[in-house]
């Protein structure tokens, strides 16, 4: 059950991450990283690894996008 919830959070984070790739909307990645961490925690408490891995990849992608855009020093 926690894995399904983690995947749902991950899909929501994915949607906002894709919107955050649009120029001038990169600030949205600052909001998606905490939600990704919540999804990562839910996935870590699950016995499956799918939700955890999805959220981990999304957190890394958001952090790289912020780093390249100058939002993360």
Secondary structure, 3 states (H helix, E strand, C coil): CHHHHHHHHHHHHHHHHHHHCCCCCCCHHHHHHHHHHHHHHHHHHCCCCHHHHHHHHHHHHHHHHHHHHCCCC
